[in-house]
Amino acid sequence: MSSRISSSVFSANGKRFREVFQHVGKDVVNYFPGHMAKGLQQMQKTLTQIDCIVEVHDARIPFSGRNPRFGDTLMVRPHLLVLNKMDLANMQYHQSIEEALKTGGVKKVFYTSCTENIDTTIKHKILPAVTELVTSVDRFNRSEAEDYNVLVIGIPNVGKSSLINALRRMHLKKGGKATPVGAHPGVTRSVMEKIRVSDKPKVYVYDTPGIMLPHIPNMDVGMKLALCGWHKKRTSRI
């Protein structure tokens, strides 16, 4: 995949950045290997034991790359969206972004940064939001359960495992990593056993592999995903 720089990349003083990518090729590389299909099937099988879905996505691309299959197969449970890596994003338009997402059907949106030692949203807002969502609907076969089970989902390399470790660290005062993390995608490759992240309320989470879109709709979305590190081999070509 290649692109050529627009002639308007730089102004006369050399300080203007490119506003658009002009692509030489039209082909988009799609990537949906077997472990992702298997992971999605595993997620579906665990739904009977799940009370809430937490979808994690990259705050730099809030409208690009979210997997539509999540909505088709998993959103029978209460759902909230966490836009992670806010420390890398331009937060100037976060309110309008939240409004647009909520107009599109997302009930709760939170911005987080797992690189911060104490992120106030992770510490004070996410678990209360989970509790509010779960207690506002019928829990069916889990109506008498005293704990809450949360499935954490998202595309690769958005910080799902980092969010779980941060929740555990802030609510249980536990150090170390309950679930492995890495600077590149693909560290988690299957749905893992549930991990306790809180005692009051008692909350357990399931870490899951990053599940890409089965089909990347266009080159612009593909470029945004690549630049945000959705695949270590693909990003090395940019």
N, C-alpha and C positions, 0 to 999 in steps of 0.2 A: 504494500500500500504506500502510495506516495502522494505528495501534494506540492504545488509550487506556490511560492509566496506572492501575494497580491502586490501590485505596484504601489498600493496605498499603505503598505506596511509601515513605512517610516516617512515622517514629514521631513522638511528641509533641515531641521535641527536634529534629526535622528532620534526623536523621542516618542514617536507615535507607534503604537503596536498594531498588529494586524487585527482586523475586525471580522474577517471571514476567511475560511479556507477555500482555495480553488483546487479541486481535485483533478488529477490527470486521469485516474482510473475510476470506473463506476462500480467495480465489483466490491462487495462487502464480504469479509471473512466471517462466517458463522462458526460457532464453537459450542457444541452441546454433547460432550462425551458421555460414555456409559454411566460413569459414577454419578453424574448429575441426574440422569433419568432415574437411576436407582434411588438416589437421595430423595427425589420428589415423591416417589412411590412410598418410601419409608415415612415421609412426613404425613402423607395421607393416612397411612395405617395407624399413626399415633394420635390422630385427631380425637378419637373417643376418650383419650385421657388428657386432652388439652383444654384449658379454660380461656386462653387468650393468645393472640398472635402478635408478636412484636417484629415488625419489618424494619430492618436497618438499611439505609441507603446513604450514598455519598452526598453531602450537603453542597458540593460543587456542581452537581448535575441533578437537581431535584426533579426535573421533568423528563430526564433521559435515562433509559436503560432499566427502569423498574420492570420486573418480569410479570407479564399479564397472566401467566399461568397460576401465579399465586392467587389472584382474584378469582380465577375460574375454579380452583380446586381446594383452596385452604380458607377462604374468607367466610366460611360458615361459622366461624368463631369471632368474638370481638377482636378488633384490630386497632393498633396504633402504629404510627410511623415515626421512626427516629432518624433524623438526618444527622449523621455523624461526620466527624472531621470538619466541624465548623471553624476550627482554627485555620483551615486552609481555604475557606470559602469567603466570598464577598458578602458580608451580612447586611449590606445597605438596603437590600430589597426583601429581607426575610419576612416582613409582615405581609407584603403582597403575595409572596410565594405561599405562605401558610393559607391565606384566603383562597388562592387558586386551587390548592390541594384539597381544602375542605369543600369547595364547590364541586370538586371532582369525586367526592364521596369519602374522603379521609376525615374521620371524626376528630382525631387528636394527632397533633404534630409537635415533635420536640427536637430541638437542636442540642447536640452534645459534642464534647471533645474528650476522648478517652486518654489523651496525652496529659491532661491536667490532673494533678494530684487530687484535687477536690473539685469536681464539676457539680454545681448546685442542682442542675437538672437531673443528673443521674442520682444524686443523693436524696433529693427532696420531691421530685415530681413524677418519675416514671412508675415506681411501684404504687403510689397512691392512685395514679391514673389506671393502672392495671386492675387494682381493687375496685375502683368505681365502675369500670367497664364490666367486670365479671359479675359483680353483685346486681347489675342493672338488667341482666338477662337470665333466662332459664338455663340452668347448668345440666339439665337432663340427668344422665347416669351419674354425674358427680355432684348432685344437689346436696348430698350430706357430707361431702368431703370438706375438711377443715383447712386444707392447703390449696394453693393455686399453682397449676402447672402452666408454664409459658413456653411457647415454641418461638425461637428466635430465627428469623429467615432473612434472606437477602441475596443479592448477586455476589460474586467473589470480591474479596478485598475491600469491603466497606466497613469492617471493624466489628463484626458480630461477636467473635470470641473476646475481643478487647472490651466490648460493652459488658459481657457476662462477667469477666474478671473484675471490671470496675464496680459493678453492682455488688459483687461478693466482697470486695475489699472495703467498700464504704459502709455496707450494712452489717457485715459479720466481722469486720476488722481482721479479715484473713489476708495474709500476704501470699506471694507466689501466684501461680497460674493454674486454676482448676481446669482450664481448657487451653490447648496450645494455640499460640498466635505466631504470626510471622509477618515480615514486611512485604511478602509476595502472596498472591492468591493461591488457593488449593491446599492450605494446611489442614483444614477439616474436610474429610472426604466421605463421611457417613454421619447419620444421626446418632449422637452420642447419648450416653446415659444421663439422666436428669441430675442437675447440679443445684445444691441448695445455695441460695443467694440472700435469703432473709429469714429471720425467725418471727418477727412481728411486723407484718403478717408472715406466715410461713409460705415462702415462695420458692418453687423449683423451676429451673429453666432447662430446656434442651437446646444444645448447640447443633447446628446443621451445616452441611456443605453449601458453598455458594452455588446458586442455580442461575445460569445465564439465560437470557432470552433464547428460545429455540431459533428465532430469526431476527437478526438486527435489521430494522426497517430501512435505514439509509446510511450514507457515508457520514453525515454529520453526527448521528448518534454513535456510529462506530468509532469516529475520531475522539469524541468525548469520553467514551468508555476506555479506549486505549490510553488516552492521556491520564486517566485516573487509575490506571494500573489494573484493569480487569483480568489481564492475563500476562504473566511475566514474559512469555515468549513473544506474544504479539506486540507488547509495548516496546520491546527492544528494536523493532523495525521503525519506530517513529523518529 
